[in-house]
Amino acid sequence: MTETCHIAGIVVQALPEHAAQVAARIAVRHGAEVHAVDGGKIVVVLEADSERGLAQDMDELRAEPHVLLVNLVYHEMETA
């Protein structure tokens, strides 16, 4: 059976004074890796089993305290 993995590169814009806290909360989420924090911008890679899973993860990030925007930059689907 073929498994599919969806990978998304996103930028999370947070209030600069809370960016480190937001990044720390993202980093402990399953399927999330924080790659950079610069001012209020947080570069994140998300992995999920489906596009719907990615969309749900992004919606959850949008609802996090001190998050202003979540922007999709890149999306890739890999099969194994």
C-alpha positions as CSV (number, residue, x, y, z in Angstrom):
1,M,0.0,0.0,0.0
2,T,1.3,3.4,-0.9
3,E,1.6,6.0,1.8
4,T,1.3,9.7,1.1
5,C,3.0,12.5,3.1
6,H,2.1,16.2,2.6
7,I,4.9,18.7,3.4
8,A,4.3,22.4,3.7
9,G,6.6,25.3,4.2
10,I,4.9,28.1,6.0
11,V,5.7,31.4,7.5
12,V,4.0,32.3,10.8
13,Q,3.9,36.0,11.6
14,A,3.6,36.6,15.3
15,L,3.9,39.7,17.5
16,P,7.7,40.1,17.7
17,E,7.8,40.2,21.5
18,H,6.1,36.8,21.6
19,A,7.7,35.1,18.6
20,A,10.0,33.0,20.7
21,Q,7.1,31.7,22.8
22,V,5.0,31.0,19.7
23,A,8.0,29.2,18.1
24,A,8.4,27.0,21.2
25,R,4.8,26.0,21.1
26,I,5.0,25.2,17.4
27,A,8.2,23.2,17.9
28,V,6.5,20.7,20.2
29,R,3.6,20.0,17.8
30,H,3.6,16.6,16.1
31,G,4.8,17.0,12.5
32,A,6.1,20.5,12.9
33,E,9.7,21.8,12.7
34,V,10.8,25.4,13.4
35,H,13.7,26.3,11.1
36,A,14.1,30.0,11.9
37,V,12.8,32.9,14.0
38,D,13.5,36.5,12.8
39,G,11.7,39.2,14.5
40,G,8.1,38.2,14.4
41,K,8.6,35.8,11.4
42,I,8.8,32.1,12.1
43,V,9.7,29.6,9.3
44,V,8.1,26.2,9.8
45,V,7.8,22.9,8.0
46,L,4.7,20.9,8.6
47,E,4.1,17.3,7.7
48,A,0.7,15.6,7.6
49,D,-1.0,12.6,6.0
50,S,-3.4,14.7,3.9
51,E,-4.1,18.2,2.5
52,R,-6.9,18.4,5.0
53,G,-4.5,17.6,7.8
54,L,-2.2,20.4,6.7
55,A,-5.1,22.8,6.5
56,Q,-6.3,21.8,10.0
57,D,-2.8,22.3,11.4
58,M,-2.6,25.8,9.8
59,D,-6.0,26.7,11.2
60,E,-4.8,25.6,14.7
61,L,-1.7,27.7,14.3
62,R,-3.8,30.7,13.3
63,A,-5.8,30.3,16.5
64,E,-2.7,30.4,18.7
65,P,-2.3,33.4,21.0
66,H,-0.1,36.2,19.5
67,V,-0.2,34.8,15.9
68,L,-1.1,37.4,13.3
69,L,-0.9,35.4,10.0
70,V,0.0,32.0,8.7
71,N,1.1,31.9,5.1
72,L,1.6,28.8,2.9
73,V,4.8,29.2,0.9
74,Y,5.4,25.7,-0.4
75,H,3.5,22.4,-0.6
76,E,4.7,19.0,-1.8
77,M,3.2,15.6,-1.8
78,E,5.5,12.6,-1.4
79,T,4.6,8.9,-1.8
80,A,6.4,6.0,-0.3
